[in-house]
């Protein structure tokens, strides 16, 4: 998996690509999230449009991020899931837990 991130004000934006299978990169993403929360980020937008696959460890990474933000009164948005990832979110019922958006414009100001 490859990823990059950007913090703008109280918003953390993460772009993931490849396969989210919870390898070492999962821990690196969690560390970025921890740092952003310490810097008072309350919104996390995870662009998953380029993710091909997510396994159970990858789901664990996403749930960890969600838990960390919600514990601080924040929210996590999954943006532009591919068809395969969208199916996984529905099957696992994670689509009921995560806010799923197609663009940042959908986030209530």
C-alpha angles and dihedrals in degrees: 000000000000125000144171132187144197132195117210115176107304094346128094116196119194125183116200126191136176120019122342100210100146098254121148090301089066090064090047091054091049090052090053089050092050091051092047092051090051086054088055099258110164101174126059121188114191113194104209097167091115097045112115099183142008124194129193092276090052090050087052090055091052092047091049090053091048092049093049093051096043091049087061094045094261136122138230124215125195108211128207103345114199117243093261094048091045089055090051091050090052095045092050091041089234088130086074092053102041127058104240117201138172096211140008089249088075093067112102110242 
